Amino acid sequence: MARIAIGGFQHETNTFAPSKADYSAFEAGGGWPGVQYGEPLFGAVEGANIPAAGAIQALRALGHSLVGTAWAAASPSAHVTADAFERICGEMIQRLKSALPVDGVYLDLHGAMVVDTYDDGEGELLRRVREAVGPRVPVVASLDLHANVTRAMFDLVDGLVAYRTYPHVDMAETGARAARLLDQILRTGKRPAGAFHQLDYLTGIPSQCSFIQPCKGIYEELGRLEDKSGAMLSFTPGFPMADFGDCGMAVFGYGAPDAVERLRGVVSDAEKDFAMELHDAPDAVRRAKSRGEAGTPVVLADTQDNPGAGGNGDTTGLLKALIQQQAEEAVLGMLIDSASARRAHEAGQGTTAVFNLGGLSRIPGDAPLAGEFTVERLGDGRFTSTGPMFKGFRMTLGPMAQLRTRAAPGVRVVLASRKCQAADQEMFRHVGVEPRRSRIVALKSSVHFRADFEPIAREVLVVKSPGPALADPAEFKWTKLRKGVRLRPLGPVHA
Ligand SMILES: [Zn+2]
């Protein structure tokens, strides 16, 4: 039995996004549990599809005793403020030091955190963890599939293990896999040889879905390479919205450097297959109107305003296209606008009032949507998610409402007060909308929605409408990215 310190600090930073993650963003959690210190972190993550939950369960089953340090997550956004980083990281390190001696450390990290004061947030966090425990205590971390993995991160730890699914239905499972690697190191006293390679092209997040090619095939090949070699491998397509040197894809693994090298070849060869068809909002709505039916709706992914990629979920471009074309049995969610949600609650269910919806982030090309709306249903934003990705997450999204626009009575909009990606059907059911009965379902999400919505969808269209989470990374103004990286598959080279 070993004594293992547990911690976590998840943030996915879109350095081009409109708002930063301050300490209150980690208190709110954005769908995840709010910031936790010490023992309460175990209860906060228990039973949810969260890496730490999977790791904790696996380590306990292996007979280890665990010490909680700090665990925190916030909605993706621009930089983590220096204050939030120092408070959370500071608390983690202080609790880790007072727990010493420990035999090992497990950390639940995202791997794409940019802090106001550190471009490589996890690199800095891991440097402090390593400094606290010394060179001999094994440290293993699980990472998001959207991690931008740096050489510093890789060199500071004994193991990094990333998700293999996008939508991330395997978060808890990945935590458990990281736990088994840590257990193996503790039992054998040996650290398997690691290898790490970055790739030299970026790809937009809609094309990173593991349900579709090329990622489906890449992860299948990863599994075959593991079976043949006995290695533990990871492929991170990265989060192509963080302007720093190490942004982008990586492959890494332990136990068989040759297998890591082969995986690099597989990802390199797949470059052209990452190109993806995107639709503008009017075209997408036209197609959805002609093909969507109650029972098998067309699902529109408003990818560039995805709260899971730094959007604030408040742009109105796709909603306006639905209204302009008088779509029927159409619903858009979740539009994140706390003032309008509050106004709906003040007006009351069944009343009609003038609203000025969204447009709060002042994204170029976007503006609020003014008009008369009927308040069809209200909700308190408290419910438990049931879809494969957010399964077991206890949501607290603040006042919610379902509105029907007078300008196009077939169009409804679901409002929430706190940012969260529309990746679970319960977000709609909570305010009286059964997604399957709609003809068109428009979602503030890039890919995660596919886990719960693709099974009911006739087809999925990825829509390019105003928002800060650009689907084509070549459209960002990169300043710190390392030179020589192609900004999209087979695209222009960053010089
Ligand atoms: Zn991710």
Residues whose N, C-alpha, C, O or C-beta is under 5 A from the ligand:
A	BS01	ZN	D144 L145 H146
